[in-house]
């Protein structure tokens, strides 16, 4: 596949690389005396020189050989003695919008941590503003050196017939997108029921991707490891990041899939299967590392791929193997290993110089042979992006939320209790349980029961104004007093409101309508924290550090409200994700994500 992300295509500069390698022309840059992490041989090679020209590696000085013959009067020389040179890290699956910033600001946050490439699925923006919004989002990416490789959203909506989104993506859209210069694969095919049913649009999206010689990334959380998984893989879906156990990882590897091992802000999956994977001795060449979703405070406080590498090594993974999962394995899966993923002649000079192979602290980061970050600081600083107005005005609720809006009316019901269906939350996981609980009934209305951690939930269509609908449900697991609301609610990104009283829920909803979307915490009539996300109700126009501080304020508010789970807003944000078991709430009502049928709130 042709790579448009490099400074110079190899076919344009191979003659110059030949001359530099033989000492006939000086290199642009020479890195000297590094310990090279050789991902092609699983070695750490001491005292290696790396000569760079045209943004690519021209020569490696190994053993007794050096790159002195490549150094001219204008060659920049970097002494890397005591440092490890590794290929630039790549995140094999990421939704940039989850960091609540645009792609250029995301680059400023992650490049200093050694990340040189990301494979990003913009299905959050796609659900709000469609492929036109996706294109606008990635115009921002062209302003920074980070290689932002796009995998267009395949599931807009995530599952057909159960929710209302702001847009839709068709197989014809995917065919068109496969011709874009920044597209390398199809975004995660969450609609696995559609694939198994040979639903025309889902199957045709896969066909258009395969016909364009691209790979299809997947999302298969089903427990079926036999016929359904075989069928999913046979359709052409070749990777998956949605594994919850070693048995799932192993089943997918045995069927030839590439498994993306995930460690994000909320979905902390590595401890659940990596130790067993290491102990099993199974070949990991089809294993990739990914974050999937990162909150801004994670990027600011803990890092990006360096954080995931640290975790993997702490869990017992060999450091070179870990680096392979974030470099060459990733490049090979996406068909880009002829340009990316290793420090070898002809490849792009995407290099990170590390203090060690335990903490993975990046001393210096190079992309296409240019130094773009040093000592944890980006050497580029993009101005705020000028978003088009249609990307910043996306709240169209069609009503003014009041306390009465959040009254769960049950006409004719006497005071007492009622049995209702509720979502049971598992902290740190995307899965929910389908449970039945009893809630109070007063004045012909269902009430929350905070004493038993049973909260109300409402989802409002925010895309279609007065024509939109909203639905009601209950949830257990958050333990808060007050209300939380957000427009970051996967995947339709409708307005999601949760709380133990109608007044606070109404205030939370009105607050987000007024600011164009975001996340808010309310208790006893007071706004405790607010993260404004005016771009599609998903992204801020501020610096990542400012957004991280607002998220930190929200975290303190959650704790003040009684919540103890990690990243509750991220966990809350998947309560409407209608493609992951077991029970979800969309603007149309409860969805059973095992049968994909609608369920009633009341259980008679």
N, C-alpha and C positions, 0 to 999 in steps of 0.2 A: 504494500500500500504506500502511496506517495505521502511523505511526511512534509507538511508545510510549516512545521513549528521550529525548524532549525534556521540558523543564520544563513547558511549556504547549503543547497542540495549537494550531495556527494558528487553527482555527475557534472557539476559545474566547477568543482575545485579539486578533483582527484589528482590532476596533474601537479598542482601546487603542493599537495600533501606528499606526493612522491618525491618532489625536489627537496622539501623540508626534511623528510625522513632520511635522505641521503646526504644532507648537509650542503646541498647546492643553493638553498635559499634559507634565510633565517626564519625561525619561528616567531609568531607574535608573542607567545608566552611559553615559558618553561617553568614547571614546578619541579623542584629538586629535593631529593632525599626523603621522599614520602614512603610510608609503609602502605603499599597498595593492597586494597581489598579486591582480590581477583574473584569476581563472582562467576567467571567462566570455569575456574578450576577449583573453587572452594579453598583458596589459599590466602594467606597474608604474606606478601612478598616484601622483604626489607629493602630500603635504600633504592627506591625506584625514581627515575626521572620521567616526566611527562611533557612532551612538546606539543604545542597547540598552534594551529594555523586555520584561518577561515572558520573559526568557531568549532573546529573538530580536532580530535586527537590525531597527530601525524606520526608520533613515534613514542615508544616506551623503551626507556633504558633499564634493562633488567640485568641482574647479576653484576658482572664486572663492567657492563656497558653503561655509558652515560649519554646525556643529551647535550654535552658541551659543544658538539659539532653543529647543533641547531641554534646556538645563541649568537645573535648579531648585535650590532651597536644599539638597535632600537628594541631589542627583545626584552620584555618584562620578565624578570626572574623572581620567583617566590621560593624562599627557603622553607620547606615543609618538614624539616627535621623534627622528629618527635611527634609528628601528626600522622593520622591515617587518612589516606585518600580513598573515598568510596564514591561510586556512582551517585548522582543526585537521586534523592528519594522520590518515589511516586505513590500517590494514593489511588488505589485501583477503583475506588467507588466513593464518591462524595457528593453531597448536596450542599453547594456553597450557601444557599439561602438559609440553611439552619444556623449558620454563624451570624445571621442577621446583618450582613454587609454585602456589598457588591464584590465582583471578582477581583477588581484592581486592589481594593482594600484588603481582600482575603490574601492576595499575593504579598502585600506588605507585611501581613501577619505571619505567614508560614514560610516564606523563602528563607528568613534568617535561621530557621530551624532545620535547614537542609532540604526542604521540599523544592524540587525543580519542576515537577509535573503533577497534574491532577487530571483524573478522568471523571468529569462531573456530569451528573444527570440533573438538568434544571426543571424537573417535573413540578416543583413548587410554583415557579413562575408560569410554567406551561399551563397549570390548572387555573391560573387567574387570568392570564392574558394570551395564552396560546403561543403558537410558534412565532408570531410577530414579537411577543414579549421576550421569548427566548433569544431571538436575534438581537433585540435591543440590549439585553443583559450581557451578551458576549461581545458587543461593540466595546463595552467597558474593559473587557479583558485584553484588548489589543494594545492597551496603553502601558503594559507592564511586561517584564521579562518572563514571568512564570508561564510555563507551557500549559495552558488551560484547554485540554482536549475534551471535546463535547460528545456526549452520548445523548441524543435527543430523546425526550420523554415518550415512552411507548404507551403509557396507560393514563390517558386523560379523556375521561375519568378512569380511576384505578379499576373499578368494576362497573360495568354498564348496568343501568336500570335501578341503582340503589341510592344515588345521590345526584346533586346538581352542582356542576362546576361552572367556572367562568368561561370555559372554552372546551374544545375537543380536538383531539389529534387523530388523523386518519392515516391509513396506509399510503394515500397519495401524498400527505404531508411528509411522511417518512421517506418516501421515494425522492421527493424534492430535497430534503435535508441531507440525504446521502451524497449530494453533490456539493454541499457546503465545504469550504476548505478547512474548517475546524472540527469536522465530525469524523469520529473514528469507530463508532460502534452504535448499537441501539441501546438506549437506556433500559433499566431493569424491567423485565416483563413480569410485572406483578400480577397481571391477569392470567394466572395459571389455569383457573377454571375455563377461561376462554380458549386457551391453547388446547386443553384436554377435550373441550367440546368442539374443536375445530371452528370456533367462531370466526367468521370471515375477516373482520378487520384485524383481530389479533394475529391470526395465521398470516394474513397478507403483509402485515408489518414485518414479521420475521422473514417472509419471502423476499421482500424488497431489500432488506438488510443483507441477506445472504447473496442475493443477486449482485449487490454492490461490493461483494467481497469484504464485508465487515462482519464482526462477531456480534452475537446477541447476548447481552448480559441478563441475568435472571434474578428471580426472587421467588423461592419455593419453600414456604414454611410448613407445608403439609407434612403430617407424620407418615404418609404413604411412601414407603421406600421401594415399592415393587412396581406395579403397573403404571401408576400415575407418574412417578419419577422417571421411569423408562420412557414413557410417552413424551414427557416434557423435554427430555434430553434429545430424543429422536426428532422432535420438531425443529431442532437447531439451536436451542438455548444452551449455552456452553459454560456459564458461570453462575455462582449463587453466593450471596453474602448472608443469607437468612438461615443460618444453622444454629441450633441451640444445644447440640450435644455432639460428642465424639462420634456416636453411631451415625448421626446425620452427615457429618463431615466425611466419614469413611464411605458411606453409601454413595455419596456424590462423586468422590474421587474414583471409586471402583467403576463407575459408569462413565468415566472420562471427563467429568466436569472439572473446571478450575474453581477451587473453593476460596472465597475471599473471607479471611479470618478477621473478624470485626472487633474493634475496640474504640468506641466513640465516647461521647460525653455521658450518655445514659445507657447505651447498649454495650455493657461490659462483658463481652462473650469470651474473650481469650481464656480467662481462668476456668471456664466451664468445659473446655475441650483441648486446649493446647498441651497441658501436661500428659494427657492420655495419648495424644497424637505423637508426641516425642517418644514416649515409652513404647509405643507400638512399633516404631522403626519403619513406618510407612514412608515411602518416598514423598518428599514435599515439593517436588518441582512444579506441581500443579496447585500450589498454595500461594496465595497473595495476601498482603495485608491491606486493610482498608479501615477508614474511620466511619464512613456512612454519614454521620451527623456529628458536628462539633458546635458547641455553644461558644460564644466569644470569650467567656472567661477561661474556658479550657485552653484556647489558643494563646491567650495572653499569659496565663499563669503556669501552664504545663507544657505547651508546645503542640506539635502536630505529629508527623510521622516519627520524629525522634522520641516522642512520648510512647508511641505504640511499640517501637523497637525496644525501649527500656523495659516496658512491661513484658514483652516476649522473652527477653533475656532473663529477667527476674523469675519467670516461670520455668526456666531451664532450657530455653532454645539456644543453640549455638549462635553466636553473634553473626558469623558469616552467612549462615543459613537464613537468619532473620533479615539480613541486608538483601540477600537474594530475593526474598519474598516482596521486598519493596523496590526492587530494581529490575533485574533481568527477567524474573518470572513474569512480572507485570508487562514488560515490553514484549516478551514473547507471546503472551496471551493476546494482546491487542494488535499483533502483527507489526510491531515497530522496532523489533530487536536489531534490524539492520542499521538503525540510527541511534537508538536509546538503550539504556539499561546496563551498560558496561563501560569501563574505561579501557578501550582497546582501539587500535588504529582505525581511522575512518569514522568512528562514532562521534556524536556531538559531545563536546567537552562540557557536559553537565556534571560537575564535580563538587563534592563537599569534603572539606578538610576537617577532621574530627580530632578532638583531644584524646578520645579513647573509644573502645567498643563496648562500653558498659552504660555510660551516661549519654553517649552520642551527641555531646555538645558540639555544635558547629562553630569552628573558629572562622572559617571562610567558606562562602558559597559562590560557585561560578555557574553561569548558564551560557552556553555557546561560547565558552572561553572568556567571558566578561565577569569580573568580580562584581556581584550584585548584593552581597551582604557580608558584613564582618562583625565578629564578636557580638552576635545576637541583634544586629541592627541592619535594617534594609538600607541600601544606598540609593534607593529610588523612593519618591514620595509623590504619588499621583494626586492631582487636584481633585476635589469632589466632582463626581460625574454629573453632567447635565442631563438628568433623566427627562424623557418626554412626559408631558402632563398626563397623558392617558395611562402612564405607569404609576402615577402618584395619586390618582383619584379612583380608588377601586372599592369604596365602601358604599353599597347601594342596598340598604336593608329594607327600605320601603315602609318603615314604621319607626315610631319613637318608643324605645323600650321603657316601660314603666314596671312597677312592682306587679301590676295585674298581668303583664305579659308572661310572668313566670309563675302564675297560678296554674297548678296541675289539676284542672277541673275533672271531677268524676260525678256527673249529675246523677242524683238519686241515691248515692251512697250514704249510708248512715255513719255517724261518728264511730270510730273504733280503729280497726286496722285493715289493711289490704295487702295481699301478696302481689309483689311486682318483680319483674325481671330487672337485674342490675348487672353492671360490669364490675368484675373483681379484678383489681389492679395488682400486678406483680412488679414491685420496684426493680428497676434495672433491666426490664425485659419489655419487648414489644407485645407479648401475648397478654390476653385478658381471659378471665373465666366468665362463663355464663352461669350466673347464680340467681336464686330466688330468695328474696328477703321480705320481711313485713315492715310496712311503714305506717305511720299514723294517718288517719282520715279525720279531718275537721272541716265542717261547713262545706261538705261536698267537694273537698280538694285533698289531694295527696300532699303530705308534708315530708320534708327531710327529717332525718332522725340522727342528729349529730352525736347524741350519746352513744349510738351504736355505729358511728362512722359511716352513715348512709347520707350521701349528698345528692342534691338535684343536679341534673345536667340538661342544658338546652343547646341545640345546634340550629343556627339561623342561616339560610341562604343569603349571602351578602352580594350576590352577583346580579340578581334579576329584579331588584326593587319590589314593588307591590305584588308582582307575580310570583315572588318567592314564597317558600314554605319554611316552617320550623318544626322541630320535633323535641320530645321530652323523654328523659330517662333518669336513671339513678346509677351511682357509682360508689364503690367501697375501696378504701385504701389510702386516701389522702389525709384524713384526720384533721381537716382545717375548720376554723370558725371564720366566716366571712365569705368572700367570693373571689374566684380567679376567672379571668377571661382572656382569650387570645384569638387572633386570626391566623396564627401558625397552627393549623389543625389539618393534619394530613388526611387525604391528599387534595380535597376540594378547597381547603383553606377557607371554609366558611367560618362564621363567628361562633365560637365555642365558649359557653359560660357555665361555670360550676360553682355551687355554693350551698350554704345551709339556711339562707333566708332570702326572700324575694327582693327586698329593698337593696341589699348590697349587690345582688346579681344585676339588677337594673342599672345601678350606678356604674358598675364595671362595664356593662354593654355600652352605655351612653358615652363613657370616657373613650372607648376605642373608636366608636363612630366619629367622634369629634376630632381625633388626631389622625385618622386615616388608617388605623389598624395598629396591631402590636400586641403587647402583653401587659396586664394590669392586675394588681392585687388590692383588694378592698376589704375593709372590716369596720363595722359599726359606723357606716356612713362616711368613712374617710378613705381616700386613696393613699395607700401605704407605699406603693411603688408603681412606676409606669415606664415601660420601654416602648418608645414611639417607633413604629416601623412603617413609614408612609409609602415606601416603594412596594406596591402590590400587597401591602399589609404584611410584608415578609422581611424587608430589609431597611436598614437605617441609612441615612446620608452622612452619618458622623463617623469619626475614627473608631477603629475596633476597640481601643482603650476606653473611650467614652461609653461605648455600648456595653463593654464588659463591666464597667462600674455600675451602670444602670441595672444590668442583670444581677450583679452582686447585691444591690439594694433590694431587688426583687427576691433574691434568695434569703436575705435577712427577714424580709416581710413574710415569706412562707414559714420560716421558723417561728416568727412571732405569732403566726396564725395557727401553729400547731403541727405543721407538716415536717416529717423527719426523713422522707425519701430523697435520694439523690435526683437532681434535675427534674423536679415535679412538673415544670412547664413542658419539658420535652416528653415526659411520660403522659401528661394530659393531652399533648398534641396528637397522639396516635389513638385517642379514644374514638375517633371517627374514621380510622383507617380501615376501610371495608374489605381489605384483601388479606388480613391477618387474623387468625382465630383468637378467641372464639366468638365474642359478641362485640359489636360496635354500634355507635349511634351516629347517623347522618341526619341531614335536614329532612329526610323522608321517614326516619324512624329507625328502630332497631334492625340490624342486619345480622343474621346467623352466618358467620363466616366459615362454617363447615358445609352448610347446605346452600348458602347464598340465597336464602329466602328471608322475607321480612318477618319479624316476630312482634307480637303484641306486648305492650307495656304491662298490662294487667295479666296476672296468671290466675285463672279461675280454678 
